[in-house]
Amino acid sequence: TPIPGSPYMEPSATGCANGASDMAVDASGNFLLLPSFCEGIVIYRIDRTGGALSLVTGSPFLPTGGPGSFGAYISIAMDPQGVYFWITDDTTSGLPGAATDTWKLDPNSGVPTFVETNNGACGLLVRSDPSGNFVYESGGFEPCPDNTAQGILGFNVNRGTGALGNISGSPWPAPNSLSSDQSGLAITP
């Protein structure tokens, strides 16, 4: 049965087609997050009784650099512990290639705080493992600055800051890892 108010429209963007290719719900089930192609991060509060969505005050949220500091947000991974989330970005800070932005989510207001950009974390799809200690990315929408976006990239999560650090041996070979038409990456619980 459709939820009243559905379908919900993203905030309007000027000079860019709105859209999102991924979405995530935070660990509490209170917020729905969209990595928007044009608008940064669009966050909705989920009504816990009927499921209706309402925009979080201040949404959409841009990295600290504002418009032009990111290309298009592509994929999102929520921290199972409910603290951080990571979003792949097809270009950042004027550099060619891709990166991953780390954000911290306020569990009460749903307002995120930008933490960092990792230019070495340049996969297309991003997912967190169930412990929240590791993040994995597949493929590469565009090559990393050092051309290492081949296969599956793995990162340790600094639980104090959310920052990503390389796992020894990463990236691991994977068929079609550079294909921009990949449809999924999943980690079993």
C-alpha positions in Angstrom: 0.0 0.0 0.0 1.5 3.4 -1.0 2.6 5.6 2.0 0.7 8.9 2.0 2.8 11.5 0.2 4.6 9.0 -2.0 6.4 9.4 -4.4 8.7 11.9 -2.7 10.6 14.3 -4.8 14.2 15.3 -4.1 15.0 19.0 -3.7 15.4 20.8 -7.0 18.9 21.2 -8.5 19.9 23.9 -10.9 21.9 22.9 -14.0 21.9 19.2 -13.1 19.4 16.3 -13.3 18.4 15.1 -9.9 18.7 11.5 -9.0 20.3 8.9 -6.8 21.6 5.4 -7.7 21.7 4.1 -4.1 20.2 4.7 -0.7 20.6 3.6 2.9 18.7 3.7 6.2 20.6 4.4 9.4 20.9 1.8 12.1 18.1 3.3 14.2 15.7 3.2 11.2 15.0 7.0 11.7 16.7 8.4 8.6 16.8 7.6 4.9 19.9 8.9 3.1 20.4 9.4 -0.7 23.7 10.2 -2.3 22.4 12.7 -4.9 24.1 13.1 -8.2 23.7 16.9 -7.9 22.8 17.9 -4.4 25.2 16.2 -2.1 23.3 14.2 0.5 19.6 14.3 0.8 18.4 13.1 4.2 14.8 12.3 5.1 13.4 11.6 8.6 11.2 8.4 8.6 8.0 8.6 10.5 8.2 5.5 12.7 4.4 5.1 12.7 3.3 5.4 9.1 6.6 5.5 7.2 6.1 8.9 5.7 9.3 10.9 4.8 10.1 14.6 5.6 13.3 16.4 4.7 15.7 16.9 7.6 16.3 20.6 8.3 19.2 21.8 6.1 18.9 19.0 3.6 20.5 18.6 1.1 24.0 18.7 2.6 27.2 19.5 0.7 30.8 18.8 1.6 32.6 21.7 3.3 33.8 22.9 0.0 30.3 23.6 -1.2 29.1 23.3 -4.8 31.9 22.1 -7.1 33.8 20.4 -4.3 32.4 17.0 -5.4 31.4 15.6 -8.7 28.4 13.3 -8.3 27.7 11.1 -5.3 27.2 7.6 -6.5 27.0 5.0 -3.7 26.5 5.0 0.1 27.4 2.6 2.9 26.0 3.0 6.4 28.0 2.2 9.5 26.1 -0.7 11.2 27.0 1.0 14.5 25.1 4.1 13.4 27.9 6.6 13.6 29.4 7.1 10.2 28.5 6.7 6.5 30.7 6.7 3.4 29.8 7.9 0.0 31.7 7.4 -3.3 32.2 10.5 -5.4 33.1 10.4 -9.1 35.4 13.4 -8.8 36.6 15.6 -6.0 38.7 18.7 -5.3 39.4 19.2 -9.0 41.3 15.9 -9.2 40.5 13.4 -12.0 39.1 10.1 -10.8 37.1 9.2 -7.8 37.2 9.4 -4.0 35.2 8.4 -0.9 33.8 11.0 1.5 33.4 10.1 5.2 30.5 11.7 7.1 29.3 11.5 10.7 25.5 11.3 11.3 23.9 13.0 14.3 21.5 10.3 15.6 19.0 12.8 17.0 18.7 15.5 14.3 19.9 13.5 11.2 22.3 16.3 10.3 25.6 15.0 9.0 29.1 16.4 9.6 31.7 16.1 6.9 34.8 14.3 8.1 37.2 13.7 5.2 37.8 12.9 1.6 40.0 9.9 0.8 41.3 10.1 -2.8 42.7 6.6 -2.6 39.3 5.1 -1.9 38.0 5.4 -5.4 35.7 2.5 -6.1 32.3 2.8 -7.7 30.2 0.8 -5.1 30.8 1.0 -1.4 29.6 -1.3 1.4 30.4 -1.7 5.1 30.9 -5.1 6.8 28.5 -6.0 9.6 31.0 -5.0 12.3 31.6 -1.5 11.0 35.4 -2.1 11.1 35.9 -2.5 7.3 34.6 -0.8 4.1 34.9 -2.4 0.7 34.6 -0.9 -2.7 34.3 -2.5 -6.1 35.3 -1.4 -9.5 36.2 2.1 -10.4 33.9 4.6 -12.1 37.0 6.5 -13.1 40.6 5.4 -12.3 42.2 6.3 -9.0 44.9 9.0 -9.3 47.5 6.2 -9.1 45.5 3.9 -11.4 44.8 1.3 -8.7 41.0 1.1 -9.0 41.1 -2.5 -10.2 39.2 -5.2 -8.3 37.9 -5.0 -4.8 39.4 -2.3 -2.6 39.5 -2.8 1.2 39.8 -0.2 4.0 40.1 -0.3 7.8 37.7 2.1 9.6 39.2 4.2 12.3 36.3 3.9 14.9 37.3 7.2 16.5 37.1 9.4 13.4 35.5 7.3 10.6 38.6 7.8 8.5 39.6 5.0 6.0 43.0 3.3 5.9 44.2 0.8 3.3 44.0 -2.9 4.1 47.3 -4.7 3.3 47.0 -6.6 -0.1 44.2 -4.4 -1.4 43.0 -4.2 -4.2 42.1 -7.8 -4.9 41.5 -8.9 -8.5 37.8 -9.3 -9.5 36.3 -9.9 -13.0 34.9 -6.8 -14.7 36.1 -4.7 -11.8 36.4 -1.5 -13.9 33.0 -1.8 -15.5 30.9 1.3 -14.9 27.7 -0.8 -15.3 28.1 -2.9 -12.2 24.8 -3.5 -10.4 25.7 -4.5 -7.0 28.1 -5.3 -4.2 27.0 -7.1 -1.0 28.5 -8.4 2.2 26.8 -11.3 3.9 25.7 -10.7 7.5 
